[in-house]
């Protein structure tokens, strides 16, 4: 899971929670600069935030991300994130 450094996006609670959740699921989380070419070549992508929680991205600049469908990592994180309020 690649995510931009917090100086290129909002370092919000949802983002931090998803990074910790991914790591707890054995998904490697790397925080670094990401080029537009890497986004175009990505297998899958999502955005996150308070209102949208975890929102799949299937197109960037009119180009399909991966096969144009929500990817397995995104689906897994969506499912696990949705369970979090029940665990408190």
Secondary structure by P-SEA (a helix, b strand, c coil): ccccccccccccaaaaaaaaaaaaacbbbbbccccaaaaaaccccccccccccbbbbccccccccccccccaaaaaaaaaaaaccccc
